Amino acid sequence: MTQDRSIDVSNGWEILPWNLGAVVGGGVLFFGGAAAADYLSVVVGFFFCIVGVLLGIGGIISLCGHFTVQPNQACVISLFGPYRGTVRESGFYWVVPFNTRRKISLRSRNFEGSKLKVNDKVGNPIEIAAVFVWHVSDAAEACFDVEDYDNYVRVQSETALRHLANSFAYDHGEEHETTLRSGIDEVSVALKTELQERLKRAGVTVDEARLTHLAYAPEIAGVMLRRQQAEAIIAARQKIVHGAVSMVEMALKELDEKQIVAFDANHKAALVSNLLVVLCSEAEAQPVINAGGAHI
């Protein structure tokens, strides 16, 4: 892997007057030589013209060595193939024009992938999407170790997201198991960690990773919704029954302790049955009062 390192380059403002002077001086020598060829000597004039052309061409070529680096930008420099170094400080610089310069943005950027249709850990088809915030931290690796770091980020992001979905259940796991729906923070940390591991060879640092869409696939969404509704009803019933049993137990205990009325086993069973019906029924109970054998 290519290791990013700094390189010393010349201040562009210090070299610029010399380059401009070479271009202007070359023009002056060329036209002066042409005039000297008419009035003095053809050989002397020709010599000054040649020197002027060479000096002007050299100045123009040298001007091509100037470049700027903006804030949050890096310029990777190589000479005939081998990597020489990276300029990270913003400013106006000059290097030998034959050096190849490639500018890399170091700014943070978002990548929001499209919805992926994958299977979760237990095989349920789901739809999942995520957004990633990342930036280039090693310009040399991003430039030389991968062909196209933008495309590399896109491909590896989708791969990491697919692997994440296959590693967690959507919403029904074992006891105390993290799921995609219940463990958003844990899932985000796992996604960021895996994505960073995949992108470090491209000189990329992941700042944030989080899910933006999570749902069952359309073909099973209706079935799973009915299952969730059934589970919610069962859970509510369990809570109601538990509370009703606790209230019946409390009522019998209070009646026994205060000796309000004495119950035999049959009467206790009837009282428990009636109380449970009243407490667990969805409809409002209609009391029936026994008054001397007549039901009112």
C-alpha positions, 0 to 999 in steps of 0.5 A, spaced: 500 500 500 502 506 498 503 511 504 502 518 504 508 523 505 509 530 504 513 533 499 517 540 499 515 544 493 517 551 491 512 558 492 509 559 486 509 567 487 517 567 488 518 563 481 512 566 477 516 573 476 522 568 473 517 565 468 514 571 466 521 574 465 523 568 461 517 569 456 518 576 455 525 576 455 525 570 449 520 575 445 525 581 446 531 577 444 527 574 438 525 580 435 531 584 437 535 578 433 530 579 427 532 586 427 539 585 428 539 580 422 537 586 418 542 591 420 548 588 423 549 580 422 545 575 420 549 570 424 548 574 430 541 575 429 539 568 427 543 566 434 539 571 438 532 569 435 534 561 437 536 563 444 529 567 444 525 562 442 528 557 446 528 562 452 520 563 451 518 556 450 522 554 456 518 560 460 512 557 457 513 550 459 515 552 466 509 556 467 505 550 467 508 548 473 504 552 477 498 550 481 494 551 487 491 547 492 484 549 495 482 548 503 480 541 504 484 539 498 490 535 497 495 534 490 498 528 489 505 529 485 508 523 481 514 524 476 514 519 470 510 514 474 513 513 481 510 517 487 513 523 490 509 526 495 503 530 497 501 537 498 496 538 503 497 546 505 493 550 501 496 555 497 500 557 490 506 552 488 510 550 483 514 544 481 517 541 475 512 541 469 514 534 468 511 532 474 504 529 474 499 532 479 492 529 481 488 533 486 484 529 491 478 532 495 478 531 502 471 534 504 466 530 507 461 527 503 455 523 503 453 516 499 446 514 500 445 507 497 439 505 493 434 500 497 437 493 497 432 487 497 436 482 501 435 476 506 436 477 514 439 472 518 433 468 519 431 468 511 426 473 511 426 478 505 427 485 507 428 492 504 434 496 507 438 502 505 443 506 509 447 513 508 454 514 509 458 520 511 466 519 509 472 523 506 479 521 503 484 521 509 490 518 505 490 521 498 496 517 496 492 511 497 486 513 494 490 515 488 494 509 487 491 503 490 484 503 487 482 504 480 476 509 482 475 511 489 468 513 488 466 507 485 470 503 490 466 506 496 459 505 492 461 498 491 464 496 498 458 500 501 453 495 498 457 489 500 457 491 507 450 493 507 448 486 504 453 482 509 450 486 515 443 484 513 445 477 513 448 478 520 442 480 524 435 478 524 429 483 522 425 483 529 425 476 531 431 473 534 433 469 540 433 472 547 437 478 548 439 478 541 440 484 537 436 485 531 435 490 526 429 494 528 431 494 536 438 495 536 439 501 531 445 504 535 449 497 535 447 496 528 450 502 526 456 501 529 457 494 526 456 497 519 461 503 520 466 498 523 465 493 517 465 499 512 471 502 515 475 495 514 473 495 507 475 502 505 481 503 509 485 500 503 482 506 499 485 511 504 477 513 506 475 514 513 468 513 515 465 518 519 458 516 520 453 510 517 446 509 519 440 506 516 435 510 512 430 505 510 428 498 513 422 494 512 419 487 510 419 486 502 412 487 499 411 480 498 411 478 505 409 485 508 402 483 509 403 476 512 408 479 517 404 485 519 398 480 521 403 476 525 406 482 529 398 484 530 397 477 533 403 477 537 401 484 540 394 481 541 397 475 545 402 480 549 396 484 551 392 478 553 397 475 557 398 482 561 391 482 562 390 475 564 396 476 569 393 483 572 386 479 573 389 473 576 393 478 581 386 482 582 382 476 584 388 473 589 388 480 592 380 480 593 380 473 596 385 474 601 382 481 603 375 477 604 379 472 608 383 476 612 377 481 614 372 475 615 367 479 611 364 472 608 366 465 608 367 461 602 367 454 600 371 451 594 365 451 590 363 458 591 370 461 591 371 457 584 364 461 582 367 468 584 374 467 581 370 465 574 366 471 575 371 476 576 376 473 571 370 474 566 369 481 568 376 483 568 378 479 562 372 481 557 373 486 552 365 488 552 363 492 558 360 487 564 353 487 565 352 485 573 346 481 575 344 481 582 341 475 586 335 478 590 331 473 594 331 468 588 329 473 583 334 476 578 333 483 577 
